[in-house]
């Protein structure tokens, strides 16, 4: 009997079904020297970039996607060309954020595409129902979340720093997607590489804000840091996963990366590990 797929099953390159038991893990992909991560739960072209495969030099070595941190603009543009070619999207059809750690999510279409600052809306999340338009968000410890309802043709890319997270940016993103025709129970989500609970030290105001967002105790998502009075270690990816469940996504539709950017500064940009001397990685998705 042939295998059949559920709404959030994925398909391998050979067309065979990858069942839900297999899709919670992320996969490292390499194309022409560029390395990027994917989550098979997302049935659309997408990727979470790493530092590998670009042309930037010095503290920006090598696949830096930040235009505004002092890198050579020509090198950054070439990095975009290499990454988009590796993922299989059109470098001329990408929509980017100008992130401000808020909860604003914008609906974008073809005219919003472009690399210049003028083309970037001031927001921390993008959603679209337009095929062929790749959405980007950027991180260097914060949590990147890609959302996709392939059944109804809607996708999103969301930058979930702690401020955006507790301001319920995921709630805003799901609402915008639903306005475009998506259904929460049909949305699949990939929560990408970010600073992990092993390293994300915060003061009490952050877990308190996360508890207000969720309306419940954080439980194992937060614990006191030994030997650091008044400091806590927070699982921000776990907070965002729990919020997605509250918003109506199915548990089997959510994949969470287990890689910590601060623990892997040679692979990912980490603001904390480099004390701010860094570039940015990107998360992109394209219907």
C-alpha positions, 0 to 999 in steps of 0.5 A, spaced: 500 500 500 502 506 498 504 511 503 500 517 504 501 524 508 498 528 513 497 535 512 504 536 516 508 530 513 513 532 508 516 529 502 524 527 501 527 529 494 525 522 492 518 523 493 517 519 499 513 521 505 517 523 511 513 521 517 511 526 523 516 521 527 522 523 523 520 531 522 522 534 528 529 534 527 533 539 523 537 537 517 544 540 515 544 542 507 550 544 503 550 547 496 556 550 493 559 551 499 553 554 503 551 551 509 544 552 511 539 548 516 532 546 514 526 542 518 522 537 514 516 539 517 516 545 513 513 544 506 516 550 502 523 552 500 526 555 506 533 555 510 536 557 516 543 560 514 549 559 518 556 562 518 559 558 512 559 559 505 560 566 504 565 571 502 565 576 508 572 577 512 574 579 519 569 579 524 564 578 519 567 571 516 563 569 512 556 568 510 554 575 514 547 578 512 547 584 516 548 590 511 548 595 517 554 593 521 560 595 517 561 589 512 563 591 505 556 592 502 558 588 495 560 582 500 553 582 503 550 582 497 554 576 494 552 572 500 545 573 499 546 571 492 549 565 494 544 563 500 538 564 495 541 560 490 543 554 495 536 554 498 533 555 491 529 562 491 530 568 486 535 573 489 531 579 486 524 577 490 526 577 497 523 581 502 527 583 509 525 586 515 528 592 519 527 589 526 526 593 532 524 588 537 517 589 537 511 585 535 509 589 529 508 584 523 507 586 516 503 583 510 508 584 504 507 583 496 512 583 490 513 591 491 516 590 497 522 586 495 529 589 495 535 589 499 535 597 500 533 600 507 528 603 503 525 597 501 525 594 509 519 595 513 520 597 520 517 590 523 519 584 526 515 579 522 513 578 515 507 574 512 505 573 505 500 569 500 505 571 494 508 565 491 515 566 489 517 572 494 522 569 499 521 572 506 527 573 511 528 575 518 535 576 522 538 573 528 544 573 532 542 569 538 534 571 538 529 566 536 527 565 528 521 562 527 518 560 520 511 559 519 507 555 513 500 553 511 501 550 505 494 548 504 492 555 504 498 558 501 500 563 507 507 563 510 511 567 515 518 569 518 518 572 525 524 574 529 522 572 536 527 576 541 525 576 548 521 583 547 518 581 541 516 574 544 513 577 550 509 582 546 506 576 543 509 577 536 507 570 534 500 571 536 500 577 531 503 573 526 498 567 526 492 573 526 495 576 520 496 569 516 489 567 518 487 574 515 490 571 508 486 565 509 491 560 513 488 556 519 492 555 525 491 548 525 494 547 518 500 552 520 507 548 521 512 551 524 520 551 525 523 554 531 530 555 529 537 555 532 538 560 537 541 561 544 539 556 548 536 555 555 544 553 557 546 560 556 540 565 556 541 568 562 536 573 564 533 577 570 527 576 573 523 581 569 524 576 563 521 570 566 515 574 569 513 577 562 513 570 559 509 568 564 504 574 563 504 572 556 502 565 557 498 566 563 501 560 566 507 558 570 513 557 566 515 550 569 521 547 566 522 552 561 526 557 567 530 555 572 535 559 577 542 560 575 546 556 580 551 561 584 548 567 580 543 570 585 537 574 581 539 570 575 535 565 571 536 561 565 530 561 560 528 556 554 526 562 550 525 557 544 520 553 549 516 559 551 515 560 543 513 553 542 508 553 548 505 560 545 504 556 538 500 551 541 496 556 545 495 559 538 492 553 535 498 549 532 498 542 533 504 539 537 506 535 531 507 541 527 512 544 530 519 543 530 525 546 534 532 546 533 536 543 539 543 548 537 545 553 541 548 559 537 552 561 543 555 554 544 556 554 537 559 561 535 563 558 529 557 556 526 552 561 528 552 568 529 552 570 537 551 577 540 553 574 547 559 570 545 562 575 540 560 581 545 556 584 539 562 584 534 558 580 529 554 579 523 547 576 522 544 570 520 537 569 516 531 565 516 528 565 509 521 561 507 518 562 500 512 559 497 
